[in-house]
Amino acid sequence: MPTLPHSMGRLRLRVAAFVVACVALLPGAATAEAILHAFNWRYADIEARAPEIRQLGYAGVLVAPPLKSEGGQWWARYQPQDYRVIDHPLGDTEAFERMSAALEVRGIKLYADLVLNHMANEAGQRADLNFPGTRVRSVYASDPTRWQRQRLFGDLATDLFDGADFNPAFCITDYNNVTQVQSGRLCSGGGDTGLPDLQGSAKVINAQRQYIASLIALGTDGFRLDAAKHMTLAHVNAVFDPVLLAGRPVFGEIITGGGRGNTEYEIFLKPWMAQTPLRAYDFPLFHRMRQAFGFGGDLAILVTAQADEQAIDPGRAWTFAVNHDIPLNGIFRGLIMDATDETLAWAWLLSRGEGTPLLYSDNNESGDSRWNNLYRRADIAAMLGFHNALAGEPMRMVSQSNCHLLFRRGDQALVGINKCGEPRTLAVTLNAHPLRSPGRFRDALSDHMLAVNGEWIAVELPPRSARLWRFDAEASGCGSRRLRDKIRQRCTQGSPDGGGSDTGDVRSPRDARTPQRRPTSTLD
């Protein structure tokens, strides 16, 4: 691991273990993994918002690629000129380090976006493939003191790469051809010569490993790998070996049109999951959600998504209802979900307790105003709080249909999602589906209170909405110091999770079979 030229970084690393231990004692610290994608945010803005990010409950933040790039457009961040310094309109190495320290003292993990497949398209400026090239090196030489402060590793007086480090120049035309995709250039058409594609040579791999080691030394806790499907698995495995990562997760961006049966899944994502230990975006689940929540779709197909190979292993999945490519790239905008359906999809992802949700929040780069500061939107914040509070609680399906899902998290929470235009009312037996009883459960999204008592409860799901009910200790009388033994056990331990049938003993008033007795508690 290289020696950092930053005294602040060295000091921060000395106290890191103490700080992390103290953070666990702070009230409100995030208890479950949900990541904020602070898309195209300035590093200084992330630093300034660190207290709010922590208070909202995010476990980590994914930040813009920390490397040298030029240009004000968001996509310019994905055209690297040099790995050896961080410098672009969103911040430099010193700003990255301050941001890292601000996140770490609050127990928030820092994820860096990595662009290792290619370098910047500078064909309009020069004919060679020397990176960073004469012009940038002259900038370094003009202010050696400043650039030494920004240096991560290496000698800034020399180029990092030259023409021999790149694959032959040709644009990818067949995205179902593995060789083309992993050795050709990403081009935009109209005569564009594309992004120079790096080989997986020993020289390139060594530089990329030094770069990653430098970011780890600055406090980076994990990585997103951009354009991961465009790199050979041998190249990926050589860069991200377990010794270098030391347990830090890497999530590959491998865009597919679905799961099993989809060509991109079969030739790119499935081999990635089988031949690397790394994680990935769950594009199969995203497409399954679009199908389920869309008009005429069937929510029940979400329950079998993994069994149907329409979702990847949740222990290795970044889950999402929208990511930055969807609203920002014209070829993907057709994947934008209806706004209400997208909100319901977030409710599903954040209440089920599986996968690592990645919440995209931009500065309105798309012009839709829909994802601008989404991270702090009241309903998203409420869902995130629910997600964190129920960490570790098992999920048990209670009822499902084309329009609704009803499931519980242990005996502490009940979640209902209704995507259709009319309400759903269900009667649920507590013998098969135990909840803390007697008790009162508060909906995180509306403050609606559900009383739980007796043998049956009636659960009402309004149209086009989600309900995230969680046991409310205070409303259930747990605040009193004089508690009878039965109440004390219910307040501190709950009832044993008897499991029961995943979908049994759930009736709609429209069902022909009627409960033997009227539910003893109803919705308030």
N, C-alpha and C positions, 0 to 999 in steps of 0.2 A: 504494500500500500504506500503511495507516495507521501512525502512529507509536505504538509500544507504550508504555503507561504503566508498564512493568515493567522496572526496571533490570537485573534478573537476565536477562531475555530478551535485552536489548540486548547484555550482556556475552557471553552464550552464543553469540549469532549472530556476534560478532567472532571467536571461536575455533573456530567450527564447521568451517571448511575444514581447519584444522590437526588437529582431533580426528579427522575422518573419514579423513584420510590416515594417521594413526597407527593407527587401528583395523584397517586392512588388514594391518598387520604383526603383530597380536595372534594367538596360536595359538588355533585352534578357532573363528575367526569363521565365521559362516554363509556358505556359498558358493552357495546356490541359494535360490530364492524359495519359502518355505512360511510361511504366516501363521497365527499363533495368534489365534483369536477369544476374547479374554479377556472372555467374556460376563458383564456385570453385575459385573465386578470393580471394587473401589475403585481409584482412581488411585494411592493410596499403596501398595496391595498390588502393583500392577504395578511401581512404582518399586522396591520392596523385592525383588521377584523378578527384576529385570532381569538380574543375573548368572546366575541359573539359566536364564532364558529364552535367553540367549546361549549358555550352555554346552550346552543341548539342541540348539541349531542353528536356531532359528526366525529367519527373515530379517526378520520384522515382527510387529507386534501391532496388532490391531483393537480399539479401545477404545469404551466407551459414549459416546453422543452428548454432545459438549461444548457445552452450552447451559444455560439456566435451565429447570428443571422441578422439580416437587414430587411427593411421595408415595414410599413405600417399595417399591411393587410394581415389578417389572422393566419392565412395559409403560409405567409413568409416564415413563420416560426418553425415550419416543417421543411425548410430548405437550409440545411446546415452549411456553414462555411468552415467552422473549426470546432473541435471538441475541447480544445485546451483552455478556452476561456468561456465565461458566460457573459454575453453582451448583446442585448437587443432592446427594442423599445419598452419591454415590460420589466427590465431590470438587468443588473450585472451580478458578478460573483459576490460582491459585498452585500447587495440587496438580497440575494438568495440566502446568504449566510444569516443575515438578520431575521429574515422570514423563518428560516429553519429553527433558529433559537427561540423565536416567539411561539412557534407551534410546539416545540419540544417541552418548554416549561409548562405548557398547558395539557400535556399528554396527548397531543394530536399528531398522528403519524403523517409524514411527508412522503408523497409519491411523486416521482419525477417522470415526465413523458420523455421517452427516448426515441430518437430518430437515427437508426443505424443502417437502414437499408440503402440509403442514397445520400448524395450531397446536393447542393443547390444547383439549379439550372442557370448557369451564367454564360451560356453560349452566345447571348447577344452582346456580351462584353469582351469575351476573349475566346481563343481557340483551344487553349490548353486545359488540362484537368488537374492542375496543381492547386491544392487546397491547403491553406486559404488563398494562396496566390500572392503575386508581387504587390498588388495594390493594398491588400489588407496587412501584409507584413510591413509595408512602409508606414501604415497607421500605427502599428505596434511600436515601430522604431521611433516614431515622432514623440512619444510620451512613455518612455520605458518604465518610469516609476508607477504610473497608473496601471499599465498593463501587467506589470509584475504583481500588483495587488489582485488583478482579475485572474491570473494564471492558475490553472488547476494542476497541470503537469506538463512536462516536455519543454522543448526549446522553441520559443516563439520566433526566433530568427530564421528558422527553417520551415519548410512546408511539411504538413502532416501526411498528405497523400500526393501521389502523382498519377499519370495516366496508366501506369502498369497495375494500379490497384483497382481498376474498374473493369467490368465486363464489357465486351464489344457493344457498340451503340446500336440499339434497335428498339423500336417501340413495341410494347405488348399489344398484340391484336387478338389473341385467343386466350381469354381468361380461364378457360378450362384446360389449358395446356400447362402442366406443372413446370416444365423446363422454361417456357417463355415467361411465366409469371415470376419465377425465382431468379432469372438472369437478365430479363429485359427491363426496359425503362418505362416508368409511368409517364405517359404523354397526354396532353389535353387536346390534341388534334390541331388541324389548321396549320400544319408545318412545324408544330412544336417539336423540338428535338428531345425533350423529356429530361427527367432527373437522372444524373449519372449514377449507375447502379454499382455498388461496391461488391467486390469479390469477397469470399470467405477465406482469404489467405491468412497466413500466420501473421504478417505485418498488420493487416487490418484488424484481426482479432485481438492482437496485443494492444493496439491503440484503443480499441473499444473497451477492453478490460481495464486499462489504466483510467479511462474516463469514468467508468462505473465505480471503480474503487475510490476515485476522487470525490464523487457525489456521495458515496457512503460515508466517507470521512467528514463530509459537511452535514451529516445527519439525515441523509435520505433513507427511508425505511422500506421502500418498495418501488416498483417501476411498472409503467405501461410501455409496451413495445409497439410503436407505430408500424403499420404496414408489415406485420409479422409474417403474413402468408407469402410475402415476396422474398423472404430469406430461406435458404435451405435449412433443414432441421439440424444438419451437421454444424453449420455456422452458428445457429442459435445455441445449441448445446455446448459448443466450444466457448462461447462468450459467457454464458450463464451457468457456470458449474457451481455445485453446492458449496465449495470452499469459499469462493468469492462472495456468494450471496449470504452465507451464514444465516439461513432461514428467512431472508427477505423475499416476499412474493414478487413474481413477475407476471403481469397479465398481458397476453398477446392480443392484438387487434387482428382478428381473422374473420373478415366479413363473409357471411354466407347468406343464402336465400332461404335457409331452413335447416332442419336436421336430417335424419336418415332419409335417403332417397334424393336429397339435393346434391348435385354434383360438387359444388364448392365444399360442402360439408364432408363428403366422402373423400375428396382428394387433398383437402387442406386441414380442416379442423379435426377430423377424426384421427389422422396420423399424428397431429400435434399432441392430442390428448394421450395417445398410445405410446409415443416415442420421446416425449419430453416430460419432465416432472412439473412443468410450468402451468400456469392458469390461463384463462381466456375469457373474453367477452362471451356471454351466452346469447349469441345471435339466434340459435334455434329456438330458445324460449321466447325471445322477443317476437319472432314471427308467429309462434304458437299463440302468444297473447294477442297479437293483432287479429289473428283469425278468431280467437275466442270472444274478444270484446267487440269486434266489428258487427255491423248490422247483419242479423241472421246467424251469427256465430253461436257456438255452444260452449258455455263456461266450463262444463264438465271435462272438456278435453285438457284443461290445465292440470287436473288431478293426475292424469296418466302421462303427462309430458315426458318425464324422465323414463318411464317404462317403455314409452313409444319411441325413445331416442330422439325426442324433440326438445330436449334440454340436456345440458351437460352435467357432469358431477357437480352438485351444488357446493361441495367443499373446494372446488377450483374455479368457481364461476363469478364473474362480475355481471350482475343483472341490471337491467335498465329498461325504462319505458321510452326513452329517447336518448340518443348520443349526439355528439357535435356534428358528425357527418350528415345526419338526417336532415336538419333544417338548413345547413350551410352549403351542401353540395346539391346542385340541381338534379343529378341522376338519382338521388335518394329521397327527394322531397315527397315523392309519392308514398313513402312509408310513414309520414306523419299521421299519428292517430287523431281521431276526433278528440277535442280538448277534454270532454268529460270522460271518454273512454281511457284517455291517458291518465287522468287522475285516479280512476278506478284501478288501472293497472299498477300505479304506484301503491295504492292501498294493498293490493295483492302482494306485491313484492316486499313491502315493508312490514306487513303483518304476519307473514308466513314463517319467518325465522330461518330461511335457507338462502344460501348464496351471499354475496357481498354486494349490496345495492350501490350503484354509482349514480349520483344525482347531478345531472348537468345543469349548470347555472351560468348564463352568459351576460354580456353587456349589450344585448340586443343586436349582435352582429347580423342576425338573420333578417332583422326588420319586422319580425312578427310580434314583438313585445311580449311574447308568451313565456319565454324562459329567462327573461331579464330578472335577475335576483330571485330566481325560483327557490334558491336554497333557504330563504327566510320566509317564504309564503306560509301563511298561518296553517293551512291544512297539511302542507308538507312537514312543517315543524311538529305538528301534532302526531302525524304518522311516525316521524322519526323518534319522538319520545316514547311512543308505544313500542316501537321496534326495540329500543334499548331496554325498556323496562321488562320486556318478556324474554330477554336473552336466555337461552338454555331451556326454556319451557317447551315440551314436546307439542307437536301439531297433530291434531286428530280431526279428520273430516267428520262432520255431522250430517250434512245434507248437500246435495248438488243437483242442478238441473241446467237446462240451456241458459236460463236467466239468472240463476243465483248460486252462490256458494255460501255455506255456513260451516265454520270450523272453530275449534277451540284451541287455546294454548294452555296445556295442562288444565288445572281447575281455576286458573286466575283470569282467563279472558275468553271472550266469545267474539268472533269476527263474522260479519255478514256483508256480502256484496251482491247488489242487485243491479244488473246492467239494463234491464228492460224498463218500459215506460209505465208499468203499473206496479203497485205494491205487492209484496209477498208476505204472507203471515204464516208462520210455522209453529207448531206445537212440539216441544222437545221434552223427552223424559230425562230426568236427572239421574236415574239409575244407570242408564246406558251411557250418559254423557255428563259425568259429575262436574259440578261447579261449586265453588264455595257457597254453602247454603246453611242457614239463611244469610243473605247478603245483598248488597246493592252494587251494581256494576255501572260505571260511567263511560259513555261514549266519548272518545278522545276528540272526535270531530264536531260534535254538537252539544256536548254536556248532557245529552239525553240519559236518563237513569233507567236501568233495568233492574227490577226487583226479582230476586231468585229465592224461592222457598217452595216447600212441598215436593210433590212428585213430578209436576209438569210446569213448564213456563211457556208463555206465548211470546214469540219473537217476531217483531214486525220490521220489515225492510222496506223503506220508502223507495220509490222509483228512482233509477239513475243515481244511486248513492251507495255509500259504504258506511257501516257502523263498526266501530272498534271499541267494544265494551271491555273494561278492565275492572277488576275488583277494587272498590273504593273503601279503604279501611275506615276512614273517618265517617263516611256516610253509613257504614255498616255497624257503627257503634264501637269500633275498636279503640277509640280514643279514651274511653273511660278507664279509670284505674281499678274500678271494681267490676271485674269481668267474671261471669260464671265460667266454670271449667270448659263447658262446651263451646262457649263463645270465644274463650281464649284460644282454644285449639283451632277453631275456624279462622281466627284472625292471624295466628302465627304460623300455622302449618297447613291449613286447608284440609280437604278431604282426600283420601287416597285416590289416585287416578286409576280407576278400575278398567279403563280402556273401553270395553264393550264393542258393539258393532260399529263400524265406521259410518254406516248410513242408516242403521236401523232405528226404529222408534222415533221417527221424525215425520210429522203429519202436517199437511196443509188443510185448512178448513174446507178446501174443495175436495179433499180425499173422501172416498166412499166410506172408509172405516173411521169411526169417531172415537176419540179417547174415552175411556170408561168413566172418567170424572172430569169435571171442568178444571182447567189449570188454576192452581191456588195462588198464582201471582201473575200479574200482567204488566205490560208496559205502562210506565207513568205517562 
